[in-house]
Amino acid sequence: MSAVDEKKVNAAGQPDPNWEPNIVGFACNWCTYAGADLAGLSRMQYPPNVKLVRVPCSGRANPQFVLRAFQKGADGVLVAGCHPGDCHYATGNYFTRRRFLLFQRLLEFSGIDPRRFQARWISGAEAPKFRDVVTQMAEEVKALGPNRKLREEV
């Protein structure tokens, strides 16, 4: 068991009740990242264990990025972009939707619970929605426990 996994279980081998999931979010620069920025500027409280990676468009969030996040220790991954029809690059979010619907099946085949991955549409003016989505995801992933599939040993 790696040092990272040892922190996630107590002496009895039960999950640590203080454990918090590590969530990586790939956020569209034009919408979701702006919504996250607005949430921060508005001093909205959301889980600090959500780390955002800004991408030019949700269509640029390659499934390999998601797999790599799981390999490097993410317990959950969020890909978020503009609402359909509002993409700065016209069709990037439609591409994202098609790509990640198939990707969820690949995750399930790989043994990763598909609930650990979510794709959402959040505009730049929807700071409360951003807060609610990441809070809900953190709660759902925490209920699933630590991700042990596809992980590289540290």
Order of alpha helices (4+ residues) and beta strands (2+ residues): alpha-beta-alpha-beta-alpha-beta-alpha-beta-alpha
